[in-house]
């Protein structure tokens, strides 16, 4: 069939549509190059096919077949998973950043203060009647107590801030979940027969929300064949299709942070309007339970093993409790051993030097000098027996080491605590105190080394995660990233196509007008 005037105009018009679609996609790519999560797009043109608006059956027309969103699903899944790992280690390091610095600072070091205290005891042993020696000994005792209580307060504040941060993380996840469910609905709406595939902007937003959820919670993402997404945590769905569940903090206190996943549906088994409980994700701080005559405490469990939430639970359930047990055991044994030394007659005790503050019924702070029953256990033994994950767990010892009455934040020096306290100590007792030095060097070293080695391990993991994430991101950029030079070349190409098609239409119209004029003149 010969090419007629109508066919020429139709082909030119189709070419205009192709050029217009190309320029639109190119402008979107240029604008989206600075937007996080934007995926490069391209319009797909076909030639030698009848255009959608063709009036002629010749195979000379152009048309826009659709749009391609350049992405790799496997690579995207790897990036999301890596995001959980990178966020986990980065959050750990950010949380303990201040502690890492203070542990290395001699002005806040417990080990430095204890060393000075033992030195002062040795000096006092040489002359117990020297006012200077007594004052220096008392000052060093106060310094030890202050360092222990201040360090404990720092750890407690770290725990409080981590709990607040964890609450904020779960609140943000609760806000993202319904947004992802709405995106799933938009995807389904855009995928029904007769409609085009979902808009690239919708799919980009889906991926951004999923990446943020894995950043916050870790968890697992499943992309279905229809483009919708399911997000799971601990094997339970936070979002599944158009359904969005939510987190509920059932117990936020100094000893527990329990979280459950809850549906929006009312549980028909109850008349109080409570929602359906899908399952518990954390049972930190489980209470003591008696089984076959022995008491035990189950270890903290959590489904949050990645992302910012996983880092928060690691800090709350492992890192902080371990430090608290070590500091508490050091303070308890230190007070027990120092207060227990005898004077020259081997029967007379010294003025109790260390104790714990408590509040009397009159509201005044007083000191408890009596040591709890710790037997002859060493610091390391007490730490092990107070750990509910240990095979040597002892609930009675744990109640002391982890108990509020012997909280090292309340640790004080009795010498300066009460204005009427007079130090009663001879050279034999002072010398016996100085000899206690070696029994505390190892526990203090372990405290410092445990914190340092843990943080060092996190730093190494974070460095590896950064390297892997960078490699994956570079690979993604090679697939989905926008090259501005390439887009500039495409823009010129489509502008030229648009201009050429416009010129063809203009020429065809002139020819048609000339033909009509000739026919009218005849």
C-alpha positions, 0 to 999 in steps of 0.5 A: 500500500502506498504511503498517502498524506494521511499516513505521513501525518499520522506517522509524524504525530506518533513520532511527536508522541514518542519524542514527547514521552522521551523528553518527559522521562528524561526530565524525570531522570534529571530531576530524580538524580538528586532524590534518594531511592529514585530509579532511572526510567526509559520510554520504550518506543517501537517502529514499523508497527501501527500506532495506537491512533493510526488511520492507516494499516501501513507499518510505518508508524511509531508508538510508545510501548511502555516505560522501563524502570531499571532495577535488579530485584536480587540486588535490591534485596541484597541492599535491603538486607545489608541496610539492616546489618549496616544500621545495626552496627552503626547504631551500636557505635553511635549509642556507646560513643560517649562511653567509649571515650569516658572509659579511656579518660583517666579523670573518670577511670575507676581503676585509676581511682582505686590505684590512688586509694591503695597508694594512699593506704600504703602511705597512711600505714607508714604514719597513721597519726599524720593529718595529711595522710588521713585527709589524703586517704579520706579524699581518695576513698571519696574519689573511688566511691564517686567514680563508681557511682558516677560511672553507674549513673552514666550506664543508667542514663545510657539505658534510659536514652536507649529505651526512649530511642527504641520507643521512637523507632517502634513509633516510626515503624507504626507510622510507616506500616500503614503507608506501605499498606496503602502503596500495596493497594495502589500497586494492585489498583495499577495492575488490574487487567486493562490498566498499565503497570504501576507507576514507577513513582509508586514502586520507588516509594514502596522500595523507600518504605521497605528500606526504611523499615529494614533500617529501623527493624531489620526483619525480612522483605518479600516482594510478590509477583504482583509487585506488592510487598510483605514485611516480616519481623520474627516470622510475623507480618507487620505489613501483608498486602493491604493489612498493616499491624502495629507494635505495642509496648506492653511494659516499659520500665527500668527492668523490662521492655516487652513488645508485642505485635497487634492487629487492628481487629478486635479479639472476639474472645473478649468484651473489653474491645482489646485487639488481636495479639499476633505475638510477642517479639520481646520478653526482656525482664521475665520474672522469676519462675519456680520449676520443680522446686528451683527458681530460675529466670529465663534469658531475654528473648527478642526478634529484633536482631538487626537494624536500629531496634536490634542494636537497642535490644543488644545494648539493653539486654546484653551490653548494659547488664554485663557492665552493671553486673561487673561494676556492682560485683566490684563495688560489693567485694571492694566494700566487703574486703576493705571494711573487713580488715582488722587492726593490730589486735586482730579482733578490732575492726576499722571504721567502715569506709564504704557503704550504700546510701538509702532513705530512712523514714524521715526522708534523710539519706543514711548509709548502710555499712553492713555488707550483704552475705557474699560469702568468699566469692570473688568478683568474677564468680559473683558476675557469673552467678548473677548472669541469668544466662549462665549455667552457674546462675544463682538467684540469691546472689543475683538478687544482691548483685542486680538488686536496688539496695546494692546499686553501685550508683548509691555507693559512697565513702562513709568517711566523708558522708557523715560529719561525725564520722571519725576514722579509726584505723591503725597501720596494720589495717591500713597495710592490709587494705593496701595489700588488697590491690592485686585482688582488684587489678584483674576484675578492673582490667576485665571491665575495661577490656570487655567494653573495649573489646566489644566496641572494637568488635563492633567497629570491625563489623561496621567497617566490613558492613560499610565496605559491602554496602558501598559495593552494593550501592555502586552496583545499584547505581550502575543499573538504576542510577542516572547519568546526567551526560547520557540524559543530556544526549537523550534530551538532544535526540528527542528534541531533534526527533520532535523538531523533525516530526513537527517539520514533516507535519508542517510540510504535509499540511502545506502539501495538502493545502496546495492540493486543495487550492489547485482543486478549487482553482480547477 
